[in-house]
Amino acid sequence: QVQLVESGGGLVQAGGSLRLSCAASGSIFTINDMAWYRQAPGNQREMVASITRGGTTKYADSVKGRFTISRDNAKTTVYLQMNSLKREDTAVYYCLANVFSKATWSASDYWGQGTQVTVSS
């Protein structure tokens, strides 16, 4: 089994910053791509940022220049630094990791439980 645990969400005023963390644990051989998604009420889940094992990053247009994704391979943790937050960034943020499991000897996608980010005006 593989578990992803997010932390760092909360309530922040517009223009403020938050840093999300997602720690992976369990039967992990290696972690490939990792990403952050978000889902606002009434909306579909959307990709916010992704990072490969080699460090290549991608961002949704709506967050470019404001959010930064990074990862610590040694600790199997991915971060999302969110600056200049806007009300429209309010959502539940989910971590996604493609993990090659020692238990199954295959790669699968795993999701975290989500962490709420609320931006007030």
N, C-alpha and C positions, 0 to 999 in steps of 0.2 A: 504494500500500500504506500501511496505517496500523499502527503498532506501539504497544502499551501495555506499559510496563515498571514493575512494582511493586518496591518496596523497603521496608525497615523491619521486616520480620518478625523473629522470634527467640524465645528462651526467656525467660520472665519469671515471677516468683513471683506467686501470687494476691494481688490488691490493688495490683499494680503497673500501670504504664502503658507503652504503645507507641504510636508514630505511624507509620502506613503512608502511603506516597506512591505515586502512579501517574502517570507522565508519558507523554503521548501525543505521537507524532511521525509524520512522513510527509506524505502528500498530503492535508492537512487544509484544508478551506475553513472549516468551523465545527464546533464540538462542541456537541451538544444536551445531553440528560440524561447524567449520569455516576452510577455507583453502585458500591457494594461488596457482594459476595456472599461467602459462606463455605460450605465443605463439610467436615464432619467424617467420619471413617471410618464407613461404613455408613449415612450419612445423605444425603438429597438436598441439592443446592445450594439455599441460601436467601438471600434478600435481607436485607442488614444495614442499609443506609442508601442513600438516593439524594438527588441534588441536581439541580435544573434549571439551565438556563443563567442564569435570573433569580435563582437562589439559594434557591428553595423546597426545603425538606428533608423527608424522611420517614425514619422509623426503625422497625425491628422492635421489638415490645414488649419483647423480651428485652434490648435494649441501650439503651432510652430512659433518658436521664439519666446514662449512663455514656460513650457514644460520641458524637462530634461529627464530622460530615462537612463539608468545606469545599472550595472550589476557587479556583484562581487562573486566571481566564480568559486573562489575558495569557500565561501560561506553559503553558496547557493541562494543568494538573496538578490532580489531586484528592487530598485527604488524608483520613485517618480517624484521629482522635485517640481512643485507647481508654484509658479510665481505669477504676480499680476492677475490673481483670480477674478473671474467675472461671475455674475449670477448664473449665467448659462452653463457654467461648469458644475453646477449642483447636480449630483447624481450619486448612485452607488458605484463605486469603483471596484473592479474585479481583476485579479491577477490570473494570468494564464501561463502555463509552462508546458513545453513539450519535453517529456521526461522518458529516458530509456531506463526502464525498470530492471533491477537485478532479479526481481521475483518472477517476472513474466518474460524476461529477455526480449522485450519489444518496446517500441516507443508509443506513447499515448499522450493525449492532451489532458491536463488536469487544471481544474478551476479552484480558486479560493472561494471563501464564503462571502466576500464583499465587505467593503467598508464605506460608510456614508460620508460624503463630503457635501456640506451645505455652505453656500456663499451668500451672505446677506448684503443688502445695499446700505 
